[in-house]
Amino acid sequence: MAVLPVMHKLTMGNISLLLRWGLVLLGNLIGTALAFAEMPIFDNATRQAFSAIS
């Protein structure tokens, strides 16, 4: 679902859809951060480089 059509006509139903979309996005970002922190995908030097540029 696109965000702009929802925001074009603000109704309670559209606001709830927008909040649900935001909650899913937040959950995905948190899950990705946790997976990145816990999984040994990169070696320590690469992780430190990512931390330095973020």
RANORHU-V584941 format. One record per backbone hydrogen bond with DSSP energy under -0.5 kcal/mol. NH is the residue of the N-H (numbers start at 1). CO is the residue of the C=O. E is the energy in kcal/mol with one decimal. If there is no record, write none. Layout:
# RANORHU-V584941
{{NH	CO	E} {NH	CO	E}}
This chain:
# RANORHU-V584941
{{6	2	-0.6} {7	3	-2.1} {8	4	-1.5} {9	5	-0.9} {10	8	-0.5} {11	9	-0.9} {15	11	-2.6} {16	12	-2.1} {17	13	-1.9} {18	14	-2.3} {19	15	-2.5} {20	16	-2.3} {21	17	-2.4} {22	18	-2.3} {23	19	-2.2} {24	20	-2.3} {25	21	-2.3} {26	22	-2.5} {27	23	-2.4} {28	24	-2.3} {29	25	-2.3} {30	26	-2.5} {31	27	-2.6} {32	28	-2.3} {33	29	-2.2} {34	30	-2.5} {35	31	-2.4} {36	32	-2.5} {37	33	-2.0} {38	34	-2.1} {39	35	-2.5} {41	39	-2.1} {47	43	-2.2} {48	44	-2.5} {49	45	-1.7} {50	46	-2.3} {51	47	-2.4} {52	48	-2.0} {53	49	-1.7} {54	50	-1.1}}
